[in-house]
Amino acid sequence: LREAGLSPERVEVVHLPSDSWVEEPAHVQPSEGPWFVLALELLDNLPHDKLRVVEGSAGADLYEAFVEADDEQGLREGFRPLRDPTLATVAAMLRLDCREGLDELEAAMLTPPIGTNELLADLQGFVFGAMAHASGPSAERDVFVPTASWLLLRHICESFPEHQLTLADFNYLPPPPGRAVNNPVVQSQALGHTHDWGGDYLAAPPGKADVMFATHFDSLEFLHAAARSWRSASSPIVSASTLSTADFMRRYADVDSTRCADGYNPLLEDFSNTSVLVTPSA
């Protein structure tokens, strides 16, 4: 920025981890003026809460997952009646507290984007889907809910009302085995080799594995709209839009300069499983 001619008095670098931005906003003092917020591959590593939906004759019962130490110095997962207000709010907004909403999200997350290895992705989705439902329809459905993304968007909207937001992340990841909708990819690296933990976040060594969630960008657009209208209690009006990375590059990059001699263009042909959410200036 200094090389671009900006005075040091106009620039402040604040080293602050993103997890401090996903705490519940409280007594936020809005910052005036236009703000440009960029987050590149941030959402996939934000925490998600696991929700269990149990269908019954009188409707669905909801349970939240929790993790505790077991008798063998390890960790185990349990469920208790839903009492986390943030999880309840996000699940209700995204219709993840009912079978119909879960079915819609599951179908969307198993659909590979154009340009990926679609045959392999379709095969993976078919195999893991068949494994998950091999025992027939279940009254229990688990789903990972993007609660931290919601808190991040709320904090951005409340802190910077005049923001312009650019979020780039994965819209698709190869589905790991497991019954949960939006199950994460869990991988660790050692000595140049990648170990895949089959989506089991408890089996991976603590602090040494990547836990990565794909982003459902339609849901993200809605959450952003809801975050903007949160204090006014008005109905969310979606103003954000999602572009494939290729379309984003066509709009904002000099793609002629990145075309190889054989016609291959990495900006347009790589990263086919990523998207970019952009908002107009408020």
C-alpha positions in Angstrom: 0.0 0.0 0.0 2.9 2.3 0.7 4.3 1.5 -2.7 1.0 2.5 -4.2 1.4 5.9 -2.6 -0.9 5.7 0.4 0.2 7.6 3.4 1.1 5.5 6.5 -1.4 7.5 8.5 -4.2 6.1 6.3 -3.3 2.5 6.8 -3.6 0.4 9.9 -2.7 -3.3 10.0 -4.4 -5.2 12.9 -3.2 -8.7 13.5 -6.4 -10.4 14.8 -7.5 -14.0 14.4 -10.7 -14.6 12.5 -12.2 -16.6 15.4 -12.5 -13.4 17.4 -14.9 -12.3 14.7 -17.3 -15.2 15.1 -18.1 -14.5 18.8 -21.6 -13.2 19.4 -21.7 -9.5 18.5 -22.4 -7.4 21.5 -22.6 -3.6 21.8 -20.9 -3.2 18.4 -20.1 0.4 17.5 -20.5 0.7 13.7 -17.6 2.1 11.8 -18.6 4.8 9.3 -17.6 5.0 5.7 -17.1 2.4 3.0 -15.2 -0.8 4.0 -13.9 -3.5 1.7 -14.0 -7.0 3.3 -12.2 -9.9 1.6 -12.1 -13.4 3.0 -10.4 -16.0 0.9 -10.8 -19.7 1.9 -11.9 -18.7 5.4 -15.3 -20.2 5.6 -14.2 -23.8 5.0 -12.3 -23.8 8.2 -14.8 -22.0 10.4 -16.5 -24.1 13.1 -19.9 -25.8 12.3 -22.3 -27.1 14.8 -23.8 -30.6 14.4 -27.5 -31.0 14.7 -29.6 -34.2 14.8 -33.1 -34.1 13.5 -35.4 -37.0 14.7 -38.7 -37.3 12.9 -41.7 -38.3 14.9 -45.4 -38.4 14.6 -45.7 -35.0 16.3 -43.0 -33.4 14.3 -39.2 -33.2 14.6 -37.2 -33.3 17.8 -33.8 -31.5 17.6 -30.6 -32.4 19.4 -27.2 -30.7 19.5 -23.9 -32.6 19.4 -21.3 -32.2 22.1 -17.8 -33.7 22.6 -16.5 -35.0 25.9 -13.5 -37.0 27.1 -14.0 -40.8 27.2 -12.5 -43.4 29.6 -9.6 -44.1 27.3 -8.1 -40.5 27.1 -9.9 -39.9 23.8 -12.9 -38.0 22.7 -16.5 -39.1 22.0 -19.5 -37.4 20.6 -22.9 -37.3 22.4 -26.2 -35.6 21.8 -28.5 -33.6 24.1 -31.8 -31.6 23.5 -31.1 -28.5 21.5 -30.5 -25.5 23.7 -27.9 -23.4 21.7 -29.8 -20.4 20.5 -27.5 -19.6 17.6 -27.7 -23.2 16.3 -31.5 -23.1 16.6 -31.7 -19.8 14.8 -29.5 -20.8 11.9 -31.1 -24.2 11.5 -34.5 -22.6 11.3 -33.5 -19.9 8.9 -31.9 -22.5 6.5 -34.7 -25.0 7.0 -32.2 -27.6 8.4 -34.6 -28.5 11.2 -36.8 -30.5 8.9 -36.4 -33.4 6.4 -37.3 -31.4 3.3 -34.6 -28.8 4.0 -32.0 -31.5 4.7 -32.9 -33.4 1.5 -32.5 -30.2 -0.5 -29.1 -29.3 1.0 -27.8 -32.9 0.7 -28.8 -33.0 -3.0 -27.0 -29.6 -3.6 -23.8 -30.6 -1.8 -23.5 -33.9 -3.7 -23.8 -32.2 -7.1 -20.4 -31.5 -8.6 -19.9 -28.2 -10.4 -19.3 -28.2 -14.1 -15.6 -28.6 -14.8 -14.7 -31.0 -12.0 -14.0 -34.7 -12.6 -17.8 -35.2 -12.8 -17.7 -38.9 -13.4 -15.5 -39.5 -10.4 -17.5 -37.1 -8.3 -20.8 -38.7 -9.3 -19.4 -42.1 -8.5 -18.3 -40.9 -5.0 -21.6 -39.3 -4.4 -23.5 -42.4 -5.4 -21.3 -44.8 -3.4 -21.4 -42.7 -0.2 -25.1 -41.9 -0.6 -25.8 -45.6 -1.0 -23.7 -46.3 2.1 -25.5 -43.7 4.1 -28.9 -45.0 3.2 -28.2 -48.7 2.9 -30.4 -49.5 5.9 -33.3 -47.6 4.4 -34.9 -44.3 5.4 -33.9 -43.3 8.9 -35.8 -41.2 11.4 -32.5 -39.6 12.4 -30.6 -37.2 10.2 -27.5 -35.3 11.2 -26.3 -32.1 9.6 -23.4 -29.7 10.1 -24.7 -26.2 10.4 -22.6 -23.1 9.5 -23.2 -21.2 12.7 -19.8 -19.5 12.8 -20.4 -18.2 9.2 -23.6 -16.6 10.5 -21.9 -14.9 13.4 -19.1 -13.7 11.2 -21.6 -12.1 8.7 -23.6 -10.6 11.5 -20.4 -9.0 13.0 -19.4 -7.7 9.6 -22.9 -6.2 8.9 -23.1 -4.6 12.3 -19.5 -3.3 12.4 -19.4 -2.1 8.8 -22.8 -1.2 7.6 -21.4 0.3 4.4 -19.3 -2.8 3.5 -18.5 -4.4 0.2 -17.9 -8.1 0.8 -16.0 -10.6 -1.3 -15.9 -14.2 -0.1 -14.2 -16.9 -2.0 -14.3 -20.5 -1.0 -15.0 -24.1 -2.0 -18.6 -24.8 -3.2 -17.9 -28.5 -3.5 -15.6 -31.0 -1.8 -15.6 -34.8 -2.5 -18.2 -36.2 -0.1 -16.7 -38.3 2.7 -18.5 -41.3 4.0 -21.0 -40.8 6.8 -24.6 -40.1 7.3 -24.3 -36.4 8.1 -25.3 -33.8 5.6 -22.4 -31.4 4.8 -19.9 -33.8 6.4 -16.4 -32.3 6.4 -13.3 -33.5 4.7 -10.7 -34.3 7.4 -7.1 -34.6 6.3 -3.7 -34.5 7.9 -0.2 -34.2 6.3 3.0 -36.0 7.4 6.3 -36.4 5.6 4.7 -35.2 2.4 1.8 -37.7 2.5 -1.9 -36.9 3.0 -4.0 -39.1 5.2 -7.8 -38.9 4.8 -9.7 -39.6 8.0 -13.0 -40.3 6.2 -14.8 -37.3 7.6 -14.2 -38.4 11.2 -13.2 -35.2 13.0 -12.7 -37.1 16.3 -10.3 -39.7 14.8 -7.8 -37.2 13.5 -5.0 -36.0 15.9 -6.1 -32.8 17.6 -4.6 -29.7 16.2 -2.9 -31.6 13.3 -5.6 -32.0 10.8 -7.5 -29.8 8.3 -11.3 -29.9 8.8 -12.8 -28.4 5.7 -16.5 -27.7 4.9 -17.8 -26.9 1.5 -20.0 -23.8 1.4 -23.6 -23.8 0.0 -23.5 -20.3 -1.5 -27.3 -20.0 -1.8 -27.5 -20.4 2.0 -24.6 -17.9 2.4 -26.5 -15.3 0.3 -29.5 -15.7 2.5 -27.5 -15.5 5.7 -25.9 -12.3 4.5 -29.3 -10.8 3.8 -30.6 -11.9 7.2 -27.5 -10.4 8.9 -28.1 -7.1 7.2 -31.8 -7.0 8.3 -31.2 -8.5 11.8 -31.5 -5.3 13.8 -34.4 -3.9 11.8 -36.4 -7.2 12.0 -37.4 -6.8 8.4 -37.6 -9.6 5.9 -34.2 -10.5 4.4 -33.7 -9.1 0.8 -30.9 -10.9 -0.9 -28.5 -8.4 -2.5 -25.4 -10.6 -2.7 -24.6 -12.7 -5.8 -22.5 -15.7 -6.4 -20.1 -16.2 -9.3 -18.1 -19.1 -10.3 -14.4 -18.4 -10.0 -14.1 -18.5 -13.8 -16.8 -15.9 -14.2 -15.3 -13.7 -11.5 -12.0 -13.8 -13.3 -13.6 -13.0 -16.6 -15.2 -9.9 -15.0 -12.3 -8.6 -13.0 -9.0 -10.1 -14.2 -6.9 -9.8 -17.4 -7.5 -13.3 -18.5 -5.7 -12.8 -21.8 -2.4 -12.3 -20.0 -2.8 -15.7 -18.2 -3.6 -17.8 -21.3 -0.9 -20.4 -22.1 0.4 -21.1 -25.6 -1.8 -24.2 -25.9 -4.9 -22.2 -24.9 -5.1 -23.5 -21.4 -5.9 -20.7 -18.9 -5.5 -21.6 -15.2 -7.6 -18.7 -14.0 -10.6 -20.1 -16.0 -10.0 -23.8 -15.9 -8.6 -24.4 -12.4 -10.5 -24.0 -9.2 -13.7 -25.2 -10.7 -15.0 -26.3 -7.3 -14.8 -22.7 -5.9 -17.2 -19.7 -6.0 -17.0 -16.1 -5.1 -19.8 -14.2 -3.3 -19.8 -10.5 -3.9 -22.1 -7.7 -2.6 -22.7 -4.2 -4.0 -21.5 -1.3 -1.8 -24.2 -0.7 0.8 
